[in-house]
């Protein structure tokens, strides 16, 4: 496995995971009521505020993981390549 293959791998991981992060954030900020109703049908919860806190926490965790495991390795490979 050479550096070019790793660059391509992390580039596509960054693009795909970044798109998922943007889509997830947009869906939750644009139509939060629909997301809440569809999720409480599967996982019952009583308060919308708790659900919003949980969703924002998951988005924040996903963003941190995206930066640590996709973006930083890709940038490092660009720098050393």
C-alpha positions as CSV (number, residue, x, y, z in Angstrom):
1,X,0.0,0.0,0.0
2,X,1.6,3.2,-1.1
3,X,1.0,6.8,0.0
4,X,-1.1,7.7,-3.1
5,X,-3.5,4.9,-2.3
6,X,-3.8,6.1,1.3
7,X,-4.4,9.7,0.1
8,X,-7.2,8.5,-2.2
9,X,-8.7,6.4,0.6
10,X,-8.7,9.2,3.1
11,X,-9.9,11.7,0.5
12,X,-13.0,9.6,-0.2
13,X,-13.5,8.9,3.4
14,X,-13.4,12.6,4.1
15,X,-15.8,13.4,1.3
16,X,-18.3,10.8,2.2
17,X,-18.2,11.3,6.0
18,X,-18.3,15.1,5.5
19,X,-21.4,14.8,3.3
20,X,-23.1,12.6,5.9
21,X,-22.2,15.2,8.6
22,X,-23.6,18.1,6.6
23,X,-26.7,16.2,5.6
24,X,-27.4,15.0,9.1
25,X,-27.0,18.6,10.5
26,X,-29.1,20.1,7.8
27,X,-31.9,17.6,8.3
28,X,-31.9,18.1,12.0
29,X,-31.9,21.9,11.8
30,X,-34.4,22.3,9.0
31,X,-37.0,19.7,10.0
32,X,-36.5,18.8,13.7
33,X,-40.2,18.1,14.3
34,X,-40.3,15.5,11.6
35,X,-37.1,13.9,12.9
36,X,-38.4,13.9,16.4
37,X,-41.7,12.3,15.5
38,X,-40.1,9.7,13.3
39,X,-37.6,8.7,16.0
40,X,-39.9,8.7,18.9
41,X,-42.1,6.2,17.0
42,X,-39.1,3.8,17.3
43,X,-37.4,5.0,20.5
44,X,-40.0,6.5,22.8
45,X,-39.0,9.6,24.7
46,X,-41.1,12.2,26.4
47,X,-39.4,15.5,26.0
48,X,-38.3,17.2,22.8
49,X,-35.5,19.1,24.6
50,X,-33.9,15.9,25.8
51,X,-34.0,14.6,22.2
52,X,-32.4,17.7,20.8
53,X,-29.6,17.5,23.4
54,X,-29.0,13.9,22.4
55,X,-29.0,14.6,18.7
56,X,-26.6,17.6,19.1
57,X,-24.4,15.5,21.2
58,X,-24.2,12.8,18.6
59,X,-23.6,15.4,15.9
60,X,-20.8,16.8,17.9
61,X,-19.3,13.4,18.6
62,X,-19.5,12.5,14.9
63,X,-17.8,15.8,14.0
64,X,-14.9,15.1,16.4
65,X,-14.5,11.6,15.1
66,X,-14.7,12.9,11.5
67,X,-11.9,15.4,12.2
68,X,-9.7,13.0,14.1
69,X,-10.0,9.9,11.9
70,X,-10.6,11.3,8.4
71,X,-9.6,15.0,8.0
72,X,-6.3,15.0,10.0
73,X,-4.9,11.8,8.4
74,X,-5.8,13.2,5.0
75,X,-4.1,16.5,5.6
76,X,-1.0,14.8,7.0
77,X,-0.8,12.6,3.9
78,X,-1.1,15.8,1.8
79,X,1.7,17.5,3.7
80,X,4.2,14.5,3.6
81,X,3.3,13.6,0.1
